Amino acid sequence: MVMSCDNVQGNGTLARRVITDFARLRDPGLGEWIDSTVAFPNSMVDRITPVTTEADRTTLAGEFGVEDAWPVVCEPYTQWVLEDSFTSGRPAFEAASVQMVSDVLPTS
């Protein structure tokens, strides 16, 4: 299984194409095997990262003793949506609050 953890639309589809095309250059049979055997589910992740503030820099320095001119902070909200498209079983992603769906694309 190859899973992307980003917000590129069709990330699993893109990963499948890039990896299998590369594998076919090395060995056509390997590329075909990957294409027919390995799961590349599409996913969507959401983690809000607002602009860094002076308060963020002050908190980081005060709590952790780290001086960083541009720390990346995030809000507590997270969402991970994953296509339930696997070739031979899968871990219980739901136990980690992953939303399993048949298609990650929004419906119109």
C-alpha positions as CSV (number, residue, x, y, z in Angstrom):
1,M,0.0,0.0,0.0
2,V,1.2,3.5,-0.9
3,M,-0.6,6.3,0.9
4,S,-0.1,10.0,0.3
5,C,-0.6,12.4,3.1
6,D,-1.3,15.7,1.4
7,N,-4.1,17.7,-0.3
8,V,-3.2,17.0,-3.9
9,Q,-6.4,16.0,-5.6
10,G,-6.0,12.5,-7.0
11,N,-2.8,11.9,-5.0
12,G,-3.1,8.1,-5.0
13,T,-3.9,8.1,-8.7
14,L,-0.9,10.3,-9.3
15,A,1.4,8.2,-7.1
16,R,0.3,5.0,-8.9
17,R,1.1,6.5,-12.3
18,V,4.5,7.8,-11.3
19,I,5.6,4.7,-9.5
20,T,4.4,2.2,-12.0
21,D,5.8,4.2,-14.9
22,F,9.2,4.4,-13.2
23,A,9.0,0.7,-12.4
24,R,8.2,-0.2,-16.0
25,L,11.3,1.6,-17.1
26,R,13.4,-0.8,-14.9
27,D,11.3,-3.9,-15.6
28,P,8.0,-4.0,-17.4
29,G,6.8,-6.9,-15.4
30,L,7.5,-5.1,-12.1
31,G,5.5,-2.2,-13.3
32,E,2.6,-4.4,-14.2
33,W,2.8,-6.3,-10.9
34,I,2.8,-3.0,-8.9
35,D,-0.2,-1.7,-10.9
36,S,-2.2,-4.8,-10.4
37,T,-1.2,-5.6,-6.8
38,V,-0.4,-2.5,-4.8
39,A,-3.2,-0.2,-3.4
40,F,-2.8,3.5,-3.9
41,P,-5.9,5.0,-2.2
42,N,-6.6,8.7,-2.7
43,S,-6.7,10.8,0.5
44,M,-7.5,14.2,1.8
45,V,-5.9,15.7,5.0
46,D,-6.8,18.9,6.7
47,R,-4.8,20.6,9.4
48,I,-5.2,24.3,9.7
49,T,-1.9,26.2,10.1
50,P,-2.7,29.9,10.6
51,V,-0.1,32.6,10.1
52,T,2.6,32.7,12.8
53,T,2.2,35.5,15.4
54,E,4.6,37.1,17.9
55,A,2.6,35.3,20.6
56,D,3.6,32.0,19.0
57,R,7.3,32.8,19.0
58,T,7.0,34.0,22.6
59,T,5.2,30.8,23.7
60,L,7.7,28.6,21.9
61,A,10.7,30.4,23.6
62,G,9.0,30.4,27.0
63,E,7.8,26.8,27.1
64,F,10.6,25.0,25.2
65,G,13.5,27.4,25.2
66,V,13.6,27.5,21.4
67,E,14.2,30.7,19.5
68,D,12.5,30.4,16.1
69,A,11.8,33.4,13.8
70,W,9.0,31.5,12.0
71,P,7.6,28.5,13.9
72,V,4.7,26.6,12.3
73,V,1.8,26.2,14.6
74,C,-1.5,24.6,14.0
75,E,-5.0,24.6,15.4
76,P,-6.2,21.4,17.2
77,Y,-8.5,20.6,14.3
78,T,-7.5,17.6,12.1
79,Q,-9.3,15.6,9.5
80,W,-8.0,12.7,7.4
81,V,-10.3,11.2,4.7
82,L,-9.1,8.0,3.0
83,E,-10.6,6.0,0.1
84,D,-11.5,2.5,1.3
85,S,-9.7,1.0,-1.7
86,F,-7.2,-1.7,-0.7
87,T,-6.0,-4.9,-2.4
88,S,-5.6,-7.3,0.6
89,G,-7.1,-6.0,3.8
90,R,-6.1,-2.9,5.8
91,P,-5.4,-1.6,9.3
92,A,-8.4,-0.3,11.4
93,F,-7.8,3.3,10.4
94,E,-11.1,4.2,12.0
95,A,-9.5,3.6,15.4
96,A,-7.3,6.7,14.6
97,S,-10.3,8.8,13.6
98,V,-9.7,8.4,9.9
99,Q,-12.9,8.8,7.8
100,M,-13.1,5.9,5.4
101,V,-15.1,6.7,2.2
102,S,-15.6,5.2,-1.2
103,D,-14.5,8.4,-3.0
104,V,-12.6,11.4,-1.4
105,L,-13.8,13.8,-4.1
106,P,-16.5,16.1,-2.8
107,T,-20.0,15.6,-4.3
108,S,-21.5,18.5,-6.1
